[in-house]
Amino acid sequence: MLIGYGNVGRALARLLAQKRAEFAFQITGIHTARHGTAVSPQGLPVEPEFGPPAGSIGEFLDAAQADVAAELTTLNPATGEPAISHIRAAFARGLHVVTANKGPIAHAYADLRDEAARRRLEFRFESTVMDGAPVFNLVRHNLPGVRVLGFTGVLNSTSKLVVDAMEQGGTFEDGLVLARRLGVAEADASFDVEGWDSAAKTAALANVLLDARTTPQAVSTRGITRLTPERVRALASDGKTVRLVSRARRSQAGLGLRVRAEVLPKTDLLACVHGTSNLLLLHTDLMGTIGTISVSPGVEQTAYGVFSDLVDLARRL
Ligand SMILES: NC(=O)c1ccc[n+]([C@@H]2O[C@H](COP(=O)([O-])OP(=O)(O)OC[C@H]3O[C@@H](n4cnc5c(N)ncnc54)[C@H](OP(=O)(O)O)[C@@H]3O)[C@@H](O)[C@H]2O)c1
């Protein structure tokens, strides 16, 4: 069952329909905020007929009778709600959960992980950072025995589009307009350029990979809002650029988490990703530094991350 049927939910439904011959998933229920609720134990089509919304999330979960709930509702960066409550309600009914919503991972990961484990349920969230590119599942499946010591990431698309636009002679606003047109800016783009999107991703990565038990508010964050076209072009003529960089480092003083607009040589690995492309480097004890890069991902890749979690989870049941 899907909770939320927007860009990601619909892309997931299309992907499940496309792959049904090989992967026999059925969507038995879809619940939204304003578009209503649809339930069918025989499986719903990609364009179902919605009836009135279920009276509560519990009522929907009871009606849809699925094995797995996919939480795909809108991100609330400040609290992670109501997605956290949706996930808890699903666990309480014995459902495994997959989510693309980073709010619950950034705000309540350890509690949700422990609750799932107590109930012997699976909880997956690959798409919450870098869409479908393997990050959490890379560590889970391919790096046995490895301890992640820290990470460095360029994870926000809008800020890169803004810097690229200014380098090419445009304004800050030109970059924001392009980000909105590509559908990658958050509804409130200040969330991107002030660094809160990167802070939420940093907190989510730290919670999962470094057992940080932190929140986005605890990440030391400064965005790109003070950058001007003049400054960006002066740096460019000097062979440099700016990237909004997420960093996590363990030290004697504890775990340091920060997001900063950093000036980098254009040849730096972190400077080589543009637009919607993202890069994450994991610093580890046994594998040195290892990275994941995604080149111009779209919503289909986000949906693929949810799909890969569903397949992996189903193989374990
Ligand atoms: N889009 C991406 O490329 C991308 C990438 C990575 C992660 N994500 C994450 O994936 C999630 C979904 O993104 P999206 O782009 O699909 O968002 P979206 O297009 O805004 O769709 C959100 C859906 O959630 C529903 N919803 C909101 N509040 C709800 C509630 N309280 N109860 C039930 N349904 C509720 C909405 O209902 P209505 O249809 O009635 O409004 C809508 O169907 C977000 O958390 C986002 O951060 C997205």
The ligand as an ORCA input file, in Angstrom:
! r2SCAN-3c Opt
* xyz 0 1
  N      10.437     14.012     -6.025
  C      11.668     13.549     -5.853
  O      12.464     13.527     -6.810
  C      12.120     12.984     -4.518
  C      13.421     12.499     -4.387
  C      13.814     11.905     -3.163
  C      12.913     11.861     -2.114
  N      11.659     12.407     -2.266
  C      10.733     12.356     -1.128
  O       9.629     11.519     -1.456
  C       8.451     11.994     -0.810
  C       7.368     12.190     -1.852
  O       7.793     13.164     -2.798
  P       6.866     13.605     -4.000
  O       7.719     14.427     -4.916
  O       6.123     12.411     -4.532
  O       5.833     14.554     -3.225
  P       4.438     15.124     -3.776
  O       4.402     15.038     -5.262
  O       4.230     16.438     -3.100
  O       3.353     14.080     -3.219
  C       3.097     13.927     -1.858
  C       1.914     13.010     -1.671
  O       1.715     12.847     -0.262
  C       0.326     13.025      0.020
  N       0.190     13.469      1.403
  C       0.696     14.581      1.986
  N       0.364     14.619      3.292
  C      -0.351     13.494      3.533
  C      -0.988     12.953      4.669
  N      -0.942     13.580      5.844
  N      -1.661     11.770      4.556
  C      -1.731     11.132      3.351
  N      -1.126     11.588      2.237
  C      -0.457     12.751      2.324
  C      -0.145     14.032     -0.996
  O      -1.540     13.958     -1.105
  P      -2.367     14.797     -2.222
  O      -2.065     14.127     -3.543
  O      -3.778     14.639     -1.864
  O      -1.826     16.191     -2.142
  C       0.599     13.534     -2.242
  O      -0.110     12.470     -2.840
  C       8.843     13.300     -0.099
  O       9.073     13.034      1.263
  C      10.121     13.719     -0.808
  O      10.963     14.487      0.034
  C      11.244     12.939     -3.445
*
